[in-house]
Amino acid sequence: MKVIDNLASIQYKITETCSKCGRDPKEITIIAVTKYVSVERAKEALEAGILHLGENRDDGLLHKYEVLGDRPIWHFIGSLQTRKVKNIIDKVDYIHSLDRLSLAKEIQKRADKPIKCFLQVNVSGEESKHGLAPDELIPFVKELHEANYDKIIVQGLMTMAPFTKDEEVLRSCFKGLKKLQGHIQDLGFSNMPCSELSMGMSNDYPIAIEEGATMIRIGTALVGEES
């Protein structure tokens, strides 16, 4: 299917979900995850009206950036190796995977402008997933605050839920991230508004929206999969 048709279907479901839980659909930002598709398909997403594109590898982002430049708002959504920060830092608007001080230090060192970062939290505790454990989050936030990095804005939190159809498991994961967001906001640190929650993908975004997601990362259901 064409991206524009997939987008219409997703937007309808977002509107339906927001109506159900008393939210405004304008609060939800769709990030088209283009890691498994060609530059042409990513371009189709832009032409359909999607502003935000997400890549999880530096080489994939660089390849598409060569063609699309800064037309999209770029999100780096994968685990980011410290040594690869320099490759993407001047091209991205958001990094969704800040989870250690060594990475924060490198972002601070390499960035020419403040970068909106999401702290990645492994709410589900799965060994296969990256991110801070929930009980590590507040100590990490305090360390980050004490370091006084002016190139890092903690825009929000990100998590990946387990790949399951069990709604209660999914809901528990998303509720957990929402609760952690409140704890960070209570600290009142000026460079950490933590106003966004990046959670929900093709298989679970309606539940994520019900539990407070503001950014949803949609790949297969939106742009498909080509490789």
N, C-alpha and C positions, 0 to 999 in steps of 0.2 A: 504493500500500500504506500501511497504517497505520504510524506511527513505531514503535510497540511491536513490530511484526513485523520491521521493518528492523533495529531494535536487537537483537532476539534473534539475527538472522542475523550481525550484526557481532560480537556477543559470542561467538558460537560460533566464528567465524573467529579472534578474538583468543585464545580459549582453545586452539584448535588450534595456532596459531602459537607461543604461549608454550610449549606442551608440546614442540614441535619444537625450540625453541632454549633450553629450560631456564630460562624466566622464569616469574614469578608473574603471572597476569592482573590481580591487584590493583594491580600497578605501573602499569597503563595507565589513563589518564584520557581519556575520550571527551569532546571538545568538539563540540557540535552547532553547525555553522555555519549560521546562520539568515538570512544576508544576502539570499537570494533567495526567502524565503518570508514569509508573513503572520504577524501576531501570533498568530493562531489556531493556526497550525501550530507555532509556537514554544511555545505553551502546551501543545500536544499532546505535544511533546518532554518538557516538564517533568513532565507527568502520566504519561509512560512511565517516569519515574524518572531522567531525565538531569538532572544538577545544573548542568552547565557549558554556557553559551551563548556563541557567538562572533559578533561583528559586525565588519565592516571599514570602516564609514563612521559618522561621528559622528551624522548625521541618522537613520540606521537604528537605531542603538543607542538614541538618545533617544526615538524613536517607540515602540520596544518597551518601553523602561524606563517610559514613562508608564503602560503597562498592567500590566506584570509586576513593576515595582519591583525590590526586592532579593531576590525569591524565587530567581532564578538566581544563580550565581556568574558574573559577567560578564567576558568576555575581549575586549579590543580587539585584533584580529588583522591589521588592515590598516595600510598606511603612514599615519602620523599627522603631519599638518601642525602645526607649532609653535603656530600661532594658534588651533588647535581643541582644544588640550589642556584649556583651561578649560571646554569644553563637556561633557567626559566624565570628568574626573579624579575627581570625587566619586562616580562611579557604577560604576567598574570596579574589579575586584580584580587583574586582570592586564593588562599591555600587552606584546604580542608583537613590537613593531617598533621598539625603541630602537636607533638606528643613528647618532646624532650628538650632539655635546655641546650644541648649541643646544636640542635636544629634552629632553635630561636636565636642563638648566638650568630649562626651563619646567615640567617635572614637579616638580622640587624647589620651585619658586616657588609652584605652585598646589596641591600635595597637602596635605591635612590629616593624612594618615596614610601610613605607608610603603606603597609600591606595588611589587608583585612584577613585575619587568620581565624580558623576554627580549631579549637582544641579537640582532638580525636579521643573519644572515650570508648573503651571496650566494655560497654554496659553488660553485655551477655556473658562475658568471661570466657569466650571461646578461644582456645589456644591458637587457632588459625588466623585470628584477627589481631591487627595492630591497635595501638592506643593505650592511653592511661587507664589503669583500674579506677573505678569510682572513688575509692578511698585515697588514691594518689592525686586526685584532681585539685583539691583546695591547697594542699602543700605546694603543688607545682605552680598554681596561680600566684601564690604569695611569693615564691622564688622569682617568678617572672616579673612581678611587680617591683620587687626589690632591685632587680637588675636594671630597671628603668630604661627599657629598650623603646626608643621613640619611633622606630620603624615598624613596630608590631602593634596592631589593634586587635584585641580579642573580640571579634565580631560575634562569635557564638560558639556552639558546641556541635560536634558531628558524631554520629554513630552509625554502625551497620548492624541491623537486626539479624538474627539467625534466619537462614533460608528455610522457612517452614510455613505451613498453612495453618498452624495453631495460632488462632487470633489472640488468645490470652498471653502466649509467650511473646508475640510481637508487641502487644499493648503494654506489657510489663516493661519491655526494653525501652520503648518510647517514653513511657511515664517516668522511668528512671532518669532519662536524660533531661526531661523537663524539670524535674525536681532539682537536679544538679545546677541547672541554669539559674534557678532562684537563689541557690546558695552563693553563687558567684556575684549575682546582682546585689545581694545583700552586703557584700564587701565594699561596694561603692567606689571601686578603683576607676579613675577617669578614663584610662585608655582601654578599659574592659567593659564596654556596654553590654556585651553578651546578649544582644537583642534577637539573635537569629538561632534557629535550630535546623541544622542540615541533617535530615533523616527521612527515610522513605525512598523506595526504588520502585521499579516496574510492578513488582508483585505485592507491595504492601503500602503504597503511598496513601491510599484513602485512610487507613488506620493511623498512619503517621500524622496526617493532617488533623484528624480528630483529637490527637494527643498533643498538638501544638507545633507541628513542623511549619517552618516558613520557607524552607528551600527543599525541594524534592529533586532527586537525581534520577532521571529517567533515560534509560538506554533502549533496551529491546522494544518496549511498547511504543516508543516514539520514533526512533530512527532505524530500528531493526538491528540486524547483525549480518555482516558480510564476510567476516574472517574469523 
